[in-house]
């Protein structure tokens, strides 16, 4: 009963609809990020270059931010 009352209050104020819109936007952005990362990781040139860049980061020869910029440039 309390849950129904709370839901009705949220609906009456428009807050429930606003939360739903924000949730839809969050889902969209999450899917976009997942697909962008998947495409990035499937690129053969990026995969090849990533091995070298990761080794340079592990060796301390390259900063992570530089490594990211190099991979994104691929």
MIBATI-670871 format. One line per 10 residues: number of its first residue (from 1); their letters; for each residue x, y, z of N, C-alpha, C, CB. Coordinates in Angstrom, 2 decimals, decimal comma. Glycine has a CB too. Example, Ala and Ser with C-alpha at 12.3 -4.5 7.8 and 13.67 -1.06 7.14 Angstrom:
1 = AS = 13,19:-5,69:7,80:12,30:-4,50:7,80:13,20:-3,30:7,80:11,31:-4,47:9,05 ~ 12,85:-2,25:7,08:13,67:-1,06:7,14:12,90:0,03:7,87:14,08:-0,60:5,72
***
This chain:
1 = XXXXXXXXXX = 0,82:-1,20:0,00:0,00:0,00:0,00:0,87:1,27:0,00:-0,94:-0,01:1,22 ~ 1,92:1,23:0,81:2,85:2,37:0,87:3,58:2,54:-0,46:3,86:2,18:2,02 ~ 3,91:1,44:-1,08:4,61:1,50:-2,37:3,69:2,12:-3,42:5,07:0,08:-2,82 ~ 2,44:1,71:-3,43:1,48:2,28:-4,38:1,29:3,78:-4,14:0,13:1,56:-4,27 ~ 1,22:4,17:-2,89:1,07:5,59:-2,55:2,28:6,39:-3,06:0,90:5,77:-1,03 ~ 3,45:5,86:-2,81:4,68:6,52:-3,26:4,70:6,64:-4,78:5,92:5,74:-2,76 ~ 4,35:5,55:-5,47:4,32:5,56:-6,94:3,33:6,61:-7,46:3,94:4,18:-7,48 ~ 2,17:6,68:-6,86:1,17:7,67:-7,29:1,66:9,10:-7,08:-0,15:7,46:-6,53 ~ 2,36:9,33:-5,98:2,91:10,67:-5,72:3,96:11,02:-6,79:3,55:10,73:-4,30 ~ 4,81:10,06:-7,10:5,83:10,30:-8,13:5,20:10,56:-9,49:6,78:9,10:-8,22
11 = XXXXXXXXXX = 4,15:9,82:-9,80:3,46:10,02:-11,07:2,77:11,38:-11,12:2,44:8,91:-11,30 ~ 2,13:11,75:-10,03:1,40:13,03:-9,99:2,34:14,22:-10,13:0,62:13,14:-8,70 ~ 3,53:14,09:-9,57:4,48:15,21:-9,63:5,25:15,24:-10,94:5,45:15,12:-8,46 ~ 5,17:14,16:-11,72:5,92:14,07:-12,96:7,32:13,52:-12,76:6,00:15,42:-13,62 ~ 7,68:13,27:-11,51:9,03:12,79:-11,21:9,30:11,40:-11,77:9,26:12,79:-9,71 ~ 8,27:10,55:-11,74:8,44:9,19:-12,26:8,75:9,23:-13,76:7,17:8,34:-12,00 ~ 8,03:10,05:-14,51:8,27:10,16:-15,95:9,66:10,74:-16,21:7,19:11,04:-16,61 ~ 10,07:11,71:-15,41:11,39:12,31:-15,58:12,49:11,28:-15,31:11,56:13,54:-14,65 ~ 12,31:10,51:-14,26:13,29:9,45:-13,96:13,37:8,45:-15,10:12,92:8,72:-12,64 ~ 12,23:8,12:-15,66:12,20:7,16:-16,77:12,94:7,72:-17,99:10,74:6,81:-17,15
21 = XXXXXXXXXX = 12,73:9,01:-18,28:13,44:9,64:-19,42:14,95:9,63:-19,17:12,95:11,11:-19,63 ~ 15,35:9,94:-17,96:16,77:9,93:-17,63:17,35:8,51:-17,73:17,00:10,50:-16,22 ~ 16,55:7,53:-17,31:16,99:6,14:-17,41:17,17:5,74:-18,87:15,98:5,22:-16,72 ~ 16,26:6,15:-19,72:16,37:5,85:-21,15:17,66:6,44:-21,73:15,14:6,38:-21,92 ~ 17,96:7,68:-21,34:19,18:8,34:-21,81:20,42:7,62:-21,29:19,20:9,81:-21,37 ~ 20,39:7,20:-20,04:21,52:6,45:-19,48:21,73:5,14:-20,24:21,29:6,16:-17,98 ~ 20,62:4,44:-20,54:20,73:3,19:-21,30:21,32:3,44:-22,68:19,37:2,52:-21,44 ~ 20,86:4,50:-23,34:21,38:4,83:-24,66:22,89:5,07:-24,60:20,65:6,06:-25,23 ~ 23,32:5,87:-23,65:24,75:6,18:-23,53:25,56:4,94:-23,19:24,97:7,25:-22,48 ~ 25,01:4,08:-22,37:25,70:2,84:-22,02:25,88:1,95:-23,25:24,92:2,09:-20,94
31 = XXXXXXXXXX = 24,82:1,82:-24,04:24,91:1,02:-25,26:25,89:1,63:-26,26:23,53:0,87:-25,91 ~ 25,88:2,95:-26,37:26,81:3,64:-27,26:28,25:3,35:-26,85:26,54:5,15:-27,26 ~ 28,54:3,49:-25,56:29,90:3,24:-25,09:30,32:1,80:-25,35:30,02:3,55:-23,61 ~ 29,42:0,85:-25,07:29,73:-0,55:-25,29:30,05:-0,82:-26,76:28,57:-1,43:-24,84 ~ 29,25:-0,26:-27,66:29,47:-0,51:-29,09:30,73:0,19:-29,60:28,27:-0,04:-29,89 ~ 31,00:1,39:-29,12:32,22:2,07:-29,52:33,45:1,30:-29,07:32,25:3,49:-28,95 ~ 33,45:0,83:-27,84:34,58:0,05:-27,34:34,72:-1,24:-28,14:34,41:-0,26:-25,83 ~ 33,62:-1,89:-28,43:33,68:-3,14:-29,21:34,27:-2,89:-30,59:32,29:-3,76:-29,35 ~ 33,82:-1,84:-31,27:34,38:-1,53:-32,59:35,86:-1,19:-32,51:33,61:-0,36:-33,24 ~ 36,21:-0,44:-31,49:37,61:-0,05:-31,27:38,47:-1,29:-31,09:37,73:0,89:-30,05
41 = XXXXXXXXXX = 38,00:-2,19:-30,23:38,80:-3,38:-29,92:38,84:-4,38:-31,07:38,26:-4,06:-28,70 ~ 37,90:-4,31:-32,00:37,88:-5,23:-33,14:38,75:-4,75:-34,29:36,46:-5,42:-33,62 ~ 39,20:-3,52:-34,24:40,01:-2,98:-35,32:41,39:-3,65:-35,30:40,14:-1,43:-35,21 ~ 41,82:-4,28:-36,39:43,10:-5,00:-36,40:44,31:-4,09:-36,17:43,26:-5,72:-37,72 ~ 44,28:-2,89:-36,71:45,40:-1,97:-36,51:45,52:-1,56:-35,05:45,24:-0,72:-37,39 ~ 44,38:-1,30:-34,42:44,39:-0,95:-33,00:44,90:-2,12:-32,18:42,97:-0,53:-32,52 ~ 44,44:-3,32:-32,49:44,89:-4,51:-31,75:46,40:-4,69:-31,87:44,16:-5,76:-32,27 ~ 46,92:-4,50:-33,08:48,36:-4,65:-33,29:49,13:-3,60:-32,51:48,69:-4,54:-34,78 ~ 48,70:-2,37:-32,62:49,39:-1,26:-31,96:49,24:-1,32:-30,44:48,85:0,08:-32,48 ~ 48,12:-1,85:-29,99:47,85:-1,90:-28,55:48,89:-2,72:-27,80:46,46:-2,47:-28,30
51 = XXXXXXXXXX = 49,34:-3,80:-28,41:50,36:-4,65:-27,77:51,60:-3,83:-27,47:50,72:-5,86:-28,68 ~ 52,05:-3,06:-28,44:53,25:-2,24:-28,25:53,03:-1,13:-27,21:53,67:-1,62:-29,57 ~ 51,87:-0,51:-27,30:51,57:0,60:-26,39:51,45:0,09:-24,95:50,27:1,30:-26,81 ~ 50,78:-1,04:-24,77:50,66:-1,60:-23,43:52,02:-1,96:-22,86:49,76:-2,84:-23,45 ~ 52,90:-2,50:-23,68:54,25:-2,84:-23,22:55,00:-1,58:-22,80:55,03:-3,58:-24,32 ~ 54,83:-0,51:-23,56:55,50:0,74:-23,22:54,97:1,32:-21,91:55,32:1,76:-24,35 ~ 53,69:1,21:-21,69:53,11:1,69:-20,42:53,63:0,85:-19,26:51,55:1,64:-20,47 ~ 53,62:-0,47:-19,42:54,13:-1,36:-18,36:55,60:-1,10:-18,05:53,94:-2,81:-18,77 ~ 56,37:-0,77:-19,07:57,80:-0,50:-18,89:58,06:0,88:-18,31:58,53:-0,65:-20,21 ~ 57,03:1,69:-18,25:57,20:3,05:-17,74:57,74:4,01:-18,78:58,12:3,04:-16,56
61 = XXXXXXXXXX = 57,74:3,59:-20,04:58,25:4,42:-21,12:57,19:5,33:-21,71:58,83:3,55:-22,21 ~ 55,93:5,12:-21,33:54,84:5,92:-21,88:53,78:6,09:-20,79:54,23:5,24:-23,16 ~ 53,20:7,27:-20,75:52,12:7,50:-19,79:50,82:6,90:-20,33:51,95:9,02:-19,50 ~ 49,92:6,54:-19,45:48,63:6,03:-19,90:47,89:7,02:-20,80:47,76:5,68:-18,71 ~ 47,95:8,30:-20,48:47,24:9,28:-21,31:47,83:9,35:-22,72:47,29:10,67:-20,66 ~ 49,14:9,26:-22,84:49,77:9,23:-24,16:49,37:7,97:-24,91:51,30:9,32:-24,04 ~ 49,32:6,86:-24,20:48,93:5,59:-24,83:47,52:5,67:-25,39:49,03:4,44:-23,81 ~ 46,63:6,25:-24,64:45,24:6,39:-25,11:45,19:7,25:-26,35:44,35:7,00:-24,01 ~ 45,91:8,37:-26,34:45,91:9,25:-27,51:46,45:8,55:-28,75:46,74:10,50:-27,22 ~ 47,49:7,75:-28,57:48,07:7,01:-29,70:47,05:6,01:-30,25:49,36:6,28:-29,26
71 = XXXX = 46,40:5,28:-29,35:45,42:4,28:-29,80:44,22:4,93:-30,46:44,97:3,41:-28,63 ~ 43,78:6,04:-29,93:42,63:6,72:-30,54:42,99:7,30:-31,90:42,12:7,84:-29,62 ~ 44,23:7,65:-32,09:44,67:8,19:-33,38:44,66:7,10:-34,45:46,08:8,79:-33,27 ~ 44,80:5,84:-34,04:44,75:4,72:-34,99:43,37:4,65:-35,60:45,11:3,36:-34,29
***
